[in-house]
């Protein structure tokens, strides 16, 4: 069994102080040019500083853990470092300012990461972490104004997050929009931001993992862990300014069908079933944040709605309709800078516009008919799997599939809500595929 061992450092290190064979040394919140070393988060402290509000040690330590996890996930390709080309085993040594705060929840963190990524995680926390950044005193650089802010929302630039933020603004909320700006993402996030009607502050951060060696994993199953760490930092900063107001709402606007992400077919259990915003992951992470004193309350208000239901309820006007076409849903967008049109997120997006009675003028790389008729089996795989899933009608099978994605809440109403949104999501997709004569 290959064990991927990574040790993180908050100060510079040279060749003589390297950890030795079998351990990858990584600079946290800095840069290294040493061969066979790596760094991550170089610009993150400055980005946190631009919140212009204090953050707690617990929140910044959480960010340090999240960056360490992102580095491990990024620098360990599954086909090289994983058993059978997939599951990996990690041992991370991470410096924190207050390791004693995190030690009681260490095993719970390891379990939630295992659920999220499908890997085995062992975390070790030691003293010597990077302290939280100071509150920015100068206005020479663009900064956020958290005065009057009452919530935080993820803002990926996808259709769901765009609808979620618009609904907050319609309700006269004043959110901080948190964006994880990977290469290319910031462009369409910035393009969408001016379409919002109301006051919203922004917090944009990029982990920027860089390595001095070959090999990079592209599955990034832990990306939402890092995204939520950024959001927790923002929520914690808002909470520091409102000491008597309780936890700050941290909204994760994601339709329930995608959040559940039940396997479409039996063979897609595991590597093809991500758990980015699965209810079990969010619930477990919430318990951890509460235990360490980070005052953020995670909430997905659309967990029992399909994407089409979100659009129908939102009722966009003509201007909002045009903006919605500039959102990005595609799981393969970065490969060519255009939404492919045939991956699972693209099919769900197409189905949502159809269900809402909105003409979809998004530019896609392929029609579903082109994909399904292509000789390349990889191009047609998602479409064929969607067809098979949409033809499933027995509730027993549907419930079994929903549960195979992970544990669901025991509360009867919550649990039924997840079963219902799974069934409704497949119905929505099926109706669209029939309209395109892809299935009968």
C-alpha positions as CSV (number, residue, x, y, z in Angstrom):
1,X,0.0,0.0,0.0
2,X,1.3,3.4,-1.0
3,X,1.1,6.0,1.9
4,X,1.2,9.6,0.8
5,X,3.0,11.5,3.6
6,X,3.0,15.3,3.5
7,X,4.5,17.7,6.0
8,X,3.5,21.4,5.9
9,X,5.7,24.4,6.9
10,X,4.8,28.0,7.6
11,X,8.3,29.2,7.2
12,X,10.9,28.7,4.5
13,X,12.9,25.5,4.4
14,X,16.1,24.5,2.6
15,X,17.4,21.3,1.2
16,X,19.2,20.5,4.5
17,X,16.0,20.8,6.6
18,X,13.9,18.6,4.4
19,X,12.0,15.9,6.1
20,X,13.6,13.0,4.3
21,X,12.7,10.2,1.9
22,X,9.0,9.4,1.5
23,X,7.7,12.8,2.8
24,X,6.7,15.6,0.6
25,X,7.5,19.0,2.2
26,X,5.0,21.8,1.4
27,X,5.2,25.5,2.1
28,X,2.0,26.8,3.5
29,X,1.2,30.5,2.9
30,X,4.5,31.0,1.1
31,X,6.6,30.0,-1.9
32,X,9.4,27.4,-2.4
33,X,11.4,26.7,-5.5
34,X,13.1,23.6,-4.2
35,X,13.0,20.6,-6.4
36,X,10.4,17.9,-5.4
37,X,8.7,20.4,-3.1
38,X,5.5,22.4,-3.4
39,X,3.6,25.3,-2.0
40,X,0.0,26.4,-1.5
41,X,-1.9,29.5,-0.3
42,X,0.7,32.1,-0.9
43,X,-1.8,34.9,-1.5
44,X,-4.5,33.7,0.9
45,X,-3.5,35.7,4.0
46,X,-3.7,38.9,2.0
47,X,-7.1,37.9,0.6
48,X,-8.3,37.2,4.1
49,X,-6.9,40.5,5.2
50,X,-9.0,42.3,2.6
51,X,-12.2,41.2,4.5
52,X,-11.3,44.2,6.7
53,X,-12.6,42.5,9.8
54,X,-11.0,40.3,12.4
55,X,-11.2,36.5,12.2
56,X,-10.8,33.9,14.9
57,X,-7.8,31.6,15.4
58,X,-10.1,28.6,15.0
59,X,-11.4,29.8,11.6
60,X,-7.9,30.5,10.3
61,X,-6.6,27.2,11.6
62,X,-9.5,25.5,9.8
63,X,-8.3,27.3,6.6
64,X,-4.8,25.9,7.2
65,X,-6.3,22.4,7.5
66,X,-8.3,22.9,4.3
67,X,-5.3,24.1,2.3
68,X,-3.3,21.1,3.5
69,X,-6.1,18.8,2.3
70,X,-6.3,20.6,-1.0
71,X,-2.5,20.2,-1.5
72,X,-2.7,16.5,-0.7
73,X,-5.6,16.0,-3.1
74,X,-3.9,18.0,-5.8
75,X,-0.4,16.7,-5.6
76,X,-1.2,12.9,-5.4
77,X,-2.6,11.6,-8.7
78,X,-4.9,8.7,-8.2
79,X,-3.5,6.7,-11.0
80,X,-0.1,6.9,-9.4
81,X,-0.8,7.2,-5.7
82,X,-4.0,5.3,-5.3
83,X,-4.9,1.6,-4.8
84,X,-6.4,0.3,-8.0
85,X,-6.0,3.7,-9.5
86,X,-8.4,5.4,-7.1
87,X,-8.4,5.3,-3.3
88,X,-5.3,6.9,-1.7
89,X,-3.9,6.8,1.8
90,X,-2.8,10.1,3.3
91,X,-0.8,11.1,6.4
92,X,-0.7,14.9,6.9
93,X,1.4,16.8,9.4
94,X,-0.1,20.3,9.7
95,X,1.0,23.2,11.9
96,X,-1.8,25.1,13.7
97,X,-1.8,28.0,16.1
98,X,-4.1,26.1,18.4
99,X,-3.8,22.4,17.8
100,X,-5.5,21.6,21.1
101,X,-8.7,23.1,19.7
102,X,-8.7,20.7,16.8
103,X,-7.4,17.5,18.5
104,X,-10.8,16.5,19.9
105,X,-12.4,16.6,16.5
106,X,-9.5,15.1,14.6
107,X,-11.1,11.7,14.0
108,X,-14.3,13.2,12.9
109,X,-12.4,15.3,10.4
110,X,-10.7,12.2,9.1
111,X,-14.0,10.5,8.6
112,X,-15.7,13.4,6.9
113,X,-12.8,13.7,4.5
114,X,-12.9,10.0,3.8
115,X,-16.6,10.3,3.0
116,X,-16.0,13.3,0.7
117,X,-13.0,12.0,-1.2
118,X,-13.1,8.2,-0.9
119,X,-9.5,8.2,0.5
120,X,-8.1,7.3,3.9
121,X,-6.9,10.3,5.9
122,X,-4.7,10.5,9.0
123,X,-4.2,14.0,10.4
124,X,-1.5,15.1,12.9
125,X,-1.6,18.7,14.3
126,X,1.4,20.4,15.8
127,X,2.1,23.9,17.2
128,X,3.7,26.6,15.0
129,X,0.9,27.5,12.7
130,X,0.5,30.7,10.8
131,X,-1.4,33.3,12.9
132,X,-4.5,35.0,11.6
133,X,-3.8,38.0,9.4
134,X,-4.3,41.5,10.8
135,X,-7.3,43.6,9.8
136,X,-6.4,45.6,6.8
137,X,-5.7,49.2,7.7
138,X,-5.2,50.8,4.3
139,X,-7.7,51.5,1.6
140,X,-5.2,51.4,-1.2
141,X,-6.2,47.9,-2.1
142,X,-9.8,46.8,-2.8
143,X,-11.4,45.5,0.4
144,X,-14.8,44.3,1.6
145,X,-17.1,46.4,3.8
146,X,-18.7,44.0,6.2
147,X,-20.8,46.6,8.0
148,X,-24.4,45.7,7.7
149,X,-23.6,42.3,6.2
150,X,-25.9,39.6,7.6
151,X,-25.0,36.3,5.8
152,X,-22.5,34.5,3.6
153,X,-23.2,32.7,0.3
154,X,-21.1,30.5,-1.9
155,X,-20.9,32.1,-5.4
156,X,-19.3,29.8,-7.9
157,X,-20.8,31.3,-11.0
158,X,-23.1,28.4,-11.6
159,X,-26.8,28.7,-12.2
160,X,-27.8,27.5,-8.7
161,X,-25.5,29.9,-6.8
162,X,-26.6,32.8,-9.1
163,X,-30.3,32.1,-8.3
164,X,-29.5,31.7,-4.6
165,X,-27.7,35.0,-4.4
166,X,-30.5,36.8,-6.4
167,X,-33.1,35.4,-4.0
168,X,-31.1,36.7,-1.0
169,X,-31.0,40.1,-2.6
170,X,-34.7,40.0,-3.3
171,X,-35.2,39.3,0.4
172,X,-33.1,42.4,1.1
173,X,-30.3,40.4,2.6
174,X,-26.7,41.7,2.5
175,X,-24.4,38.8,1.8
176,X,-20.7,38.2,1.4
177,X,-20.3,36.2,-1.8
178,X,-17.5,33.7,-1.5
179,X,-15.8,32.6,-4.7
180,X,-13.1,29.9,-5.1
181,X,-11.4,31.5,-8.1
182,X,-9.6,28.7,-9.9
183,X,-8.0,29.5,-13.2
184,X,-10.8,30.8,-15.5
185,X,-13.5,30.8,-12.9
186,X,-13.1,34.4,-11.9
187,X,-13.8,35.6,-15.4
188,X,-17.4,34.4,-15.5
189,X,-17.9,35.1,-11.8
190,X,-16.9,38.8,-12.5
191,X,-19.1,38.8,-15.6
192,X,-22.2,37.8,-13.5
193,X,-21.6,40.0,-10.5
194,X,-22.9,43.3,-12.2
195,X,-26.2,41.6,-13.0
196,X,-27.0,41.3,-9.3
197,X,-29.5,43.8,-8.0
198,X,-28.6,44.9,-4.5
199,X,-25.7,45.2,-2.2
200,X,-23.3,42.3,-2.0
201,X,-19.7,42.2,-0.8
202,X,-17.2,39.8,-2.2
203,X,-14.5,37.5,-0.9
204,X,-12.4,35.8,-3.6
205,X,-9.6,33.4,-2.8
206,X,-7.4,31.0,-4.7
207,X,-5.3,28.3,-3.1
208,X,-2.9,28.3,-6.1
209,X,-1.3,24.9,-5.4
210,X,2.1,24.8,-7.2
211,X,4.5,21.9,-7.4
212,X,8.1,21.5,-8.5
213,X,7.5,18.0,-9.8
214,X,5.3,16.3,-12.3
215,X,1.9,14.9,-11.4
216,X,-1.4,16.5,-10.6
217,X,-4.8,15.0,-9.7
218,X,-7.8,16.5,-11.6
219,X,-10.7,14.8,-9.7
220,X,-10.5,17.3,-6.8
221,X,-13.0,15.5,-4.6
222,X,-12.2,17.8,-1.6
223,X,-12.7,21.1,-3.4
224,X,-15.9,21.9,-1.5
225,X,-14.0,21.4,1.8
226,X,-11.7,24.3,0.8
227,X,-14.6,26.3,-0.6
228,X,-16.4,26.0,2.7
229,X,-13.3,26.9,4.7
230,X,-13.2,30.2,2.8
231,X,-16.9,30.7,3.5
232,X,-16.3,29.9,7.2
233,X,-13.6,32.5,7.4
234,X,-16.0,35.1,5.9
235,X,-18.9,34.1,8.2
236,X,-16.5,34.1,11.2
237,X,-15.4,37.7,10.3
238,X,-19.1,38.8,10.1
239,X,-19.8,37.1,13.5
240,X,-16.8,38.9,15.1
241,X,-18.6,42.2,14.2
242,X,-21.9,40.9,15.6
243,X,-20.9,39.3,18.9
244,X,-24.4,39.0,20.2
245,X,-26.2,37.9,17.0
246,X,-25.5,34.1,17.0
247,X,-24.2,32.0,14.2
248,X,-24.0,33.7,10.7
249,X,-26.0,31.9,8.0
250,X,-23.7,30.3,5.5
251,X,-25.7,29.4,2.4
252,X,-24.8,26.6,0.0
253,X,-27.3,27.1,-2.9
254,X,-27.4,23.8,-4.6
255,X,-30.4,21.9,-6.0
256,X,-31.1,18.7,-4.1
257,X,-30.8,16.4,-7.1
258,X,-27.2,17.4,-7.7
259,X,-26.4,17.7,-3.9
260,X,-27.6,14.1,-3.4
261,X,-25.9,13.0,-6.6
262,X,-27.2,9.4,-6.3
263,X,-25.5,7.0,-8.7
264,X,-27.3,6.9,-12.1
265,X,-26.5,3.2,-12.5
266,X,-25.0,0.5,-10.3
267,X,-21.6,0.8,-12.0
268,X,-21.4,4.5,-11.2
269,X,-21.2,4.0,-7.4
270,X,-17.9,5.3,-6.1
271,X,-15.6,7.1,-8.4
272,X,-18.4,8.7,-10.5
273,X,-20.5,9.8,-7.6
274,X,-19.2,13.0,-5.9
275,X,-20.4,14.1,-2.5
276,X,-19.5,17.8,-2.7
277,X,-22.6,19.1,-1.0
278,X,-24.2,15.9,0.2
279,X,-26.4,16.4,3.3
280,X,-24.3,13.9,5.4
281,X,-21.1,15.8,4.6
282,X,-22.6,19.2,5.3
283,X,-24.2,18.0,8.6
284,X,-20.9,16.4,9.8
285,X,-18.9,19.5,8.9
286,X,-21.4,21.7,10.7
287,X,-21.0,19.7,13.9
288,X,-17.2,20.1,13.6
289,X,-17.5,23.9,13.1
290,X,-19.8,24.2,16.1
291,X,-17.5,22.1,18.3
292,X,-14.5,24.3,17.6
293,X,-16.4,27.6,18.0
294,X,-16.7,28.8,14.5
295,X,-20.0,30.7,14.4
296,X,-21.3,29.7,11.0
297,X,-24.6,27.9,10.3
298,X,-24.5,25.9,7.0
299,X,-27.8,25.9,5.2
300,X,-28.8,24.6,1.7
301,X,-32.3,26.2,1.3
302,X,-32.7,24.4,-2.1
303,X,-32.0,20.9,-0.8
304,X,-35.5,19.6,-1.6
305,X,-35.8,21.4,-5.0
306,X,-34.7,20.4,-8.5
307,X,-32.9,22.9,-10.6
308,X,-36.0,23.3,-12.7
309,X,-38.1,24.1,-9.6
310,X,-35.5,26.6,-8.6
311,X,-35.8,28.4,-11.9
312,X,-39.6,28.3,-12.0
313,X,-39.8,29.7,-8.5
314,X,-37.2,32.4,-9.3
315,X,-39.2,33.6,-12.3
316,X,-36.4,35.6,-14.0
317,X,-37.3,38.7,-16.1
318,X,-35.8,39.2,-19.5
319,X,-32.6,40.8,-18.1
320,X,-32.1,38.0,-15.5
321,X,-32.9,35.4,-18.2
322,X,-30.0,36.7,-20.3
323,X,-27.7,36.7,-17.3
324,X,-28.7,33.1,-16.4
325,X,-27.3,32.0,-19.8
326,X,-23.9,33.3,-18.8
327,X,-23.7,31.0,-15.8
328,X,-21.5,27.9,-16.0
329,X,-22.8,24.5,-15.0
330,X,-20.5,22.2,-17.0
331,X,-18.1,19.7,-15.3
332,X,-15.8,19.9,-18.3
333,X,-15.9,23.6,-19.1
334,X,-12.2,24.3,-18.4
335,X,-11.0,21.9,-21.1
336,X,-12.2,24.1,-24.0
337,X,-13.8,27.1,-22.4
338,X,-17.2,26.1,-23.5
339,X,-19.9,24.0,-21.8
340,X,-19.8,20.6,-23.3
341,X,-23.6,20.0,-23.4
342,X,-23.5,16.3,-22.6
343,X,-22.0,15.8,-19.2
344,X,-24.4,15.2,-16.2
345,X,-24.4,18.8,-15.0
346,X,-25.1,20.1,-18.6
347,X,-28.0,17.6,-19.0
348,X,-29.5,18.7,-15.7
349,X,-29.0,22.3,-16.7
350,X,-30.7,21.8,-20.1
351,X,-33.6,19.9,-18.4
352,X,-34.0,22.7,-15.9
353,X,-34.5,25.4,-18.5
354,X,-36.9,23.1,-20.3
355,X,-38.9,22.4,-17.1
356,X,-39.1,26.1,-16.4
357,X,-40.3,26.9,-19.9
358,X,-37.3,29.0,-20.7
359,X,-35.5,28.8,-24.1
360,X,-32.0,27.7,-23.4
361,X,-29.6,29.7,-25.6
362,X,-26.5,28.6,-23.8
363,X,-23.6,27.9,-26.2
364,X,-22.8,24.1,-25.9
365,X,-20.1,22.2,-27.5
366,X,-22.4,19.4,-28.7
367,X,-26.0,18.5,-28.9
368,X,-27.1,15.4,-27.0
369,X,-27.9,13.7,-30.4
370,X,-24.3,14.4,-31.5
371,X,-22.9,12.9,-28.3
372,X,-25.1,9.8,-28.3
373,X,-24.2,9.1,-31.9
374,X,-20.5,9.5,-31.5
375,X,-18.2,6.5,-31.7
376,X,-16.3,7.7,-28.6
377,X,-18.0,5.8,-25.7
378,X,-16.8,8.4,-23.2
379,X,-18.8,11.1,-25.0
380,X,-22.0,9.2,-24.8
381,X,-21.6,7.6,-21.4
382,X,-23.3,10.3,-19.3
383,X,-26.2,10.6,-21.7
384,X,-26.8,6.8,-21.8
385,X,-26.5,6.7,-18.0
386,X,-29.1,9.5,-17.7
387,X,-31.4,7.7,-20.0
388,X,-31.1,4.5,-17.9
389,X,-31.7,6.3,-14.7
390,X,-34.7,8.3,-16.0
391,X,-36.3,5.0,-17.0
392,X,-36.2,3.7,-13.4
393,X,-39.7,3.9,-12.0
394,X,-39.9,1.7,-8.9
395,X,-39.7,3.6,-5.6
396,X,-37.7,0.8,-4.0
397,X,-35.0,1.0,-6.5
398,X,-35.0,4.8,-6.4
399,X,-34.7,4.8,-2.6
400,X,-31.9,2.3,-2.7
401,X,-30.0,4.5,-5.1
402,X,-30.6,7.6,-3.1
403,X,-29.3,5.9,0.0
404,X,-26.2,4.4,-1.8
405,X,-24.8,8.0,-2.2
406,X,-24.5,8.2,1.6
407,X,-26.5,8.4,4.9
408,X,-29.6,10.6,4.8
409,X,-31.1,12.4,7.8
410,X,-33.2,10.3,10.2
411,X,-35.8,13.0,10.5
412,X,-38.8,11.7,8.5
413,X,-39.7,14.9,6.7
414,X,-36.0,15.6,5.8
415,X,-35.4,12.1,4.6
416,X,-38.6,12.0,2.5
417,X,-37.6,15.4,1.0
418,X,-34.4,13.8,-0.3
419,X,-36.2,10.8,-1.7
420,X,-38.7,13.1,-3.4
421,X,-36.1,15.5,-5.0
422,X,-34.2,12.5,-6.4
423,X,-37.4,11.1,-8.0
424,X,-38.5,14.6,-9.3
425,X,-35.0,15.3,-10.7
426,X,-35.0,12.1,-12.7
427,X,-38.5,12.9,-13.9
428,X,-37.4,16.4,-15.0
429,X,-34.5,14.9,-16.9
430,X,-36.7,12.3,-18.5
431,X,-39.2,14.8,-19.7
432,X,-36.4,16.8,-21.4
433,X,-34.8,13.7,-23.0
434,X,-38.2,12.7,-24.4
435,X,-38.6,16.2,-25.9
436,X,-35.3,15.7,-27.7
437,X,-36.3,12.2,-28.8
438,X,-33.3,10.8,-26.9
439,X,-35.6,8.4,-25.0
440,X,-39.1,7.2,-25.5
